[in-house]
Amino acid sequence: PGLNNGGPRLLAVRKVCLSSFRLRFLAFSYIYFVLGSYGMISRKVWKKGVSSTSVLSILRRTRISHSKRFLGTLRGGAALQSPLELRAVDSLSGEKKPFKPQKDTKAISWYACGPTVYDDAHLGHARTYVSFDILLRIVVDIFHLNVEYAMGVTDIDDKIIARARETNENPLHLARRFENRFFEDLSRLNVRFPMVRLRVTEHIPEIINFIQKIIDNGYAYDAGDGNIYFDVKAYESGSLGFSYSKFRVLKDAGSWGGEVSDENVSGKRSPADFALWKGFKSGIDLDEYSWEAPWGKGRPGWHIECSAMATNLFGEELSVHTGGIDLQFPHHNNEIAQCCAHHSTVSWGHTWMHTGHLNIEGLKMSKSLKNFVTIREFLENTASPDDLRMFCLLHHYSAPVDFTERGIMDARSILNKFEALQSRINYLRKTSASEEETHGIMRSRAIPSLEIHRSITKAKHSVLDALSNDFDTPLAVRKLLNLSTDTQRFLDEASSVSRQKSGEKFARIDLHSAEDAWNVIANYMSLFGIRRFNNVQEIDAEPEEKNEGKVSILDIADAIAACRMGVRNAVKSSGETLSASQSTPILKWTDAARDSLLPILGKKLNDLPDGTYRITEWSERQQKLEKKRRKEDDLNRVEREKAANENAEMIRNTPAEEMYLKDTDKYLKFDETGIPTHDVENNPLSKNLKKKLMKAQRRHADRRAKLLEVSPSN
């Protein structure tokens, strides 16, 4: 019955498609998929005895699914369905795992550590959230997995209190202000917002209950004065065989120095123990920023927030947890310990994913080095959101990244290459149509395009293979670049053949193949979140019929560019017909059209070696910003060189054993090698801190020795 109902529609489709081989092929394939689906379902019915109503329902769904799948493939879109299983490397185990949905909801629960909102977000935040936004888009839009995505926002923290005192502002108001600015930045970067935004201040009762359960299970203790600490020793010696050191290999729990701010807590049993609840400290904490709990007034510790909020939202299971690599230890390590202690399970979180470190021109981003860049400053002075997103695509999300001006230029160059292909296809389509209309030429044959169709198929499968293998976006972009290069080469060869006259006829360029290739590239770029490709319409052979009466800025710019190109080519091919005095003013006019007229329209024109052109977005503001950036780069380079010279001079004149002696505002006592042993308040320094100071001293000595070798006279 289902086939009979669909029969007339299929017959009508077939009749309409008789005039076009491509559409006729689509129609027969559509019929084939319906018949195949019906036969497959019939076999299942025969074996399992499904009702006829269920058969009709399944058939309709299957038929729609097959037709959509095939349409996306034939039209050159990126919607090629793949049987590949998406796998990602788990930071915790190092194993490559498939995404595991929740048992109850059948959805992938995804929790992301959000910002501590006391200042504007910086470039490191941008790298993390843009990278994970790309991954989220791949999971949802390409592999079509159901995801429930939540982000935690830390609006309780010592840094927030300190900043609020500086600005004489209520800490909650300050946190909300910077939270809003953070999500404004994400919006400008085209980062999708989480489905659920979890604020710590809105989950205090849940956090208190979470802590109480850990206490009841014997893995936390009251350290006095309202402080509750996680007991690492009790956790590791428990009957369930817990292991505290998940992300960091420790010989024993006491080898880590703990949080510096907790060193003076008298009731703390071990340096490795960490705060679940911080008791109220008069003169430091604020009444409006503290809450009553069974063990005393105070506020949550940092690590407990994410554990409690994620559990409250998703339950005991969590599919994916993401964050920057700097959060691996101790934050994520402690999250796992807290959740295992609370749920009485030996593991928590199926897949952990972390973005790598970000450096600026080889140096760690720091305000003291004057290379600290906020997202707002970056977008205002350096590059566009699309440039940054392509930069992130060119680096694996888990790899460390050195952010350089050259890297941004490379990312922008790739986007320009893709747009150049679009511009060239548009140009060839319009000039080809113009020749046919002007000369009444009947095109005799098409340049063979099987090679480009093979490139399209290969690119689609290669991109999906790359994305399914731990989100290898650098490889995916390279495959799309290869497709763009193959298409440009095909157009070069086809253009060369089409220029050769054969009697009264010209060979035509089969632009359909190039258009299909472009649509694959544009669709993937849009799926990755590149904004300029969001509303790209598939190139059509007769766009004028669809947009009759509508003229865009790009159309005007394209008309000017085409006219300019025609004039230039005519002048250059005139030979001796025009003298230099006659041709020079004409060529100057064409250059003026490129340099002055088109920028008014917000477009930039680039002449290509093959005699065509490329139009990209451009504005006077961009030109000014580029000049300003170059000037600032020159100044910054001079300042960095000056600072480096001053630092080298300081190292040369300071023996390693004396490098800390001048820091009397930090240290009170030193050992015989010049290593500080006590801070300015006469408190012993932790072993961990002394190790860091010793390493820094050795680096200083090595650097000084090299400098003295270069200039022994000093």
Secondary structure, 3 states (H helix, E strand, C coil): CHHHHHHHHHHHHHHHHHHCHHHHHHHHHHHHHHHHHHHHHHHHHHHHCCCHHHHHHHHHHHHHHHHHHHHHHHCCCCCCCCCCCCEEECCCCCCEEECCCCCCCCCEEEEEEEEECCCCCEHHHHHHHHHHHHHHHHHHHHCCCCEEEEEEEECCCHHHHHHHHHHCCCHHHHHHHHHHHHHHHHHHCCCCCCCEEEEHHHCHHHHHHHHHHHHHCCCEEEEECCEEEECHHHHHCCCCCCCCCCCCCCCCHHHCCCCHHHCCCCCCCCCCCEEEEEECCCCCCCHHHCECCCCCCEEECHHHHHHHHHHHHHCCCCCEEEEEHHHHHHHHHHHHHHHHHHHCCCCCCCEEEEECCEEECCEECCCCCCCCCEHHHHHHHCCCHHHHHHHHHCCCCCCCEEECHHHHHHHHHHHHHHHHHHHHHHHHHHHHHHHHHHHCCCCCCECCCHHHHHHHHHHHHHHHHHHHECCCHHHHHHHHHHHHHHHHHHHHHHHHHHCCCECCECCECCHHHHHHHHHHHHHHHHHCCCHHHCCCCCCCCCHHHHCCCCCCHHHHHHHHHHHHHHHHHHHHCCCCCCCHHHHHHHHHHHHHHHHHHHHHCCEEEEECCCCCEEEEECCHHHHHHHHHHHHHHHHHHHHHHHHHHHHHHHHHHCCHHHCCCCCCCCEEEECCCCCEEEECCCCECCHHHHHHHHHHHHHHHHHHHHHHHHCCCC
